[in-house]
Amino acid sequence: MIYMDYNATTPTDPRVLEVMSKYFYEKFGNPSSIYEIARENRKEIERAREKVAELIEADSDEIFFTSGGTESDNWAIIGTSFALKNKGNHIITSQIEHHAVLNTCKFLSKLGFEITYVPVDKYGIVDIDFIKKAIKRETILITIMHANNEIGTIEPIEEISKIAKENNILFHTDCVQTVGKIPISVKKLGVDMLSLSGHKFYGPKGIGALYLKKGVKIETLIHGGEQERGRRGGTYNVPGIVGLGKAAEIAKQEMFEEEKNIRYLRDKLEKGIVEKIPEIMINGHPENRLYNTLNLCVKYVEGESILLHLDFEKIYASSGSACTSGSLEPSHVLLACGIPHEIAHGSLRFSLGKYNKEEDVDKVLEILPKIVEKLRKISPFWREKK
Amino acid sequence: MDYTEKVLEYFRNPKNMGRIENPDGVGKVGNPICGDVMWIYIKVGKNENGEDIIEDIKFETFGCAAAIATSSVVTELAKGKTLKEAEKISNKDVVEFLGGLPPIKKHCSLLAEEGLQSAINDYRSKKNERNR
């Protein structure tokens, strides 16, 4: 099997799995209880909180555990909008956000909030001047992702947070694709809120966190017990939290070494595909892009067909298009970048990770050109073009 | 709903791919903006009773797995049939043959039906022109 879909999810690092495994049977206690096995787990949770805080250079009391990136995004956006609804009802986001942000904004627009969707250039970089012009008295929140999950383009977060600050507007960033991959400092980024997810950097699924800068006014989203200092109810997911802490610790230590290797493999894959297959378009920013992500359009064929043929060969990648997941529209991200529908239908995303080897890349470079050739042979447009 | 084994099989090894040089009829349906385009070529001959039959049929398709599988199936169902029989082939026959399609992919089977009809219509209108 060749797995090249790390932006979708990553395998859990066996070292993470090992620390987690103790918290199912041996140390199963509910941390909110009073006895010793509970108290110990409470300590472990706080240790994990410190490790997550260290990874993004925050204070540990600014870290709140959630069920993952989607909940963190929902909480940040809905929680602050509700808390500030007397101040204004206008939110600024981008056209290329993850659906966890886009659909949360859509929900708020049904409740009377006004949403501005900032356009991007052909590389997927948000239009800063558009943001400046969109700001008005009613603007209460800007939410822009750090790196895009489909094309990997990295947004100028520091610049946007400066604008937000100057205008006294809260700023949230979805860092689900960057935390654990590249060094992150909430202080340097200057953000008020940041979402992260465990399973994107070799931690378990079902756990994430929201960084909430001290003093940020936010309503609770998940109402329940007094967990997370009364701001997020629900029994502590102890194995998940401990696992997230371990994943954060590993990422902090090994991130740079991983980057070197993964970047080399991604670049080799990109170069090889462009050399071996004609009429390929590389998407995303040439430099300001996640080192593991390769998004491309294969002209004159459809992405899903390529993916299924790769699947027959046990090569797992993804398509920008949500073709099988209930929508026939090509990727909203590629369309926002100005790529025509008929080309966007041919999009493919390879996202690499630390368990990929050079042989994996060589194998893809051997198989992919054959698949494309086969599909182009039956494509009316390919023959017309020739 | 996922693709059936049969869809995957026909997608993987489609029959009757390619084009026919100097076809008697061509049906071009679909739209690249929607992500599916099908071109169906037919060669028409006569059977023992002197009826028009589809002697040869081929397709070229740009699209997803369902589009490629339905193209292949419609050509197989039509091959050797009289035009009158072939005209009756519906998208339901194609879906049934494949053991079902995900609801969102049903339009691919419609495209296959339309592609075949449109190739037959093209043949007839060309014939009428010649006879005029």
Interface residues (C-beta under 8 A of the other chain):
Chain A: Y300 V301 E302 E304 S305 L308 H309 F312 S321 C323 T324 G326 S327 L328 P330 P340 H341 E342 H345 K377 I378 S379 P380 F381 R383
Chain B: L8 F11 R12 P14 M17 G18 R19 K28 P32 I33 C34 G35 D36 V37 W39 F59 E60 T61 F62 G63 C64 A65 A67 I68 P102 I104
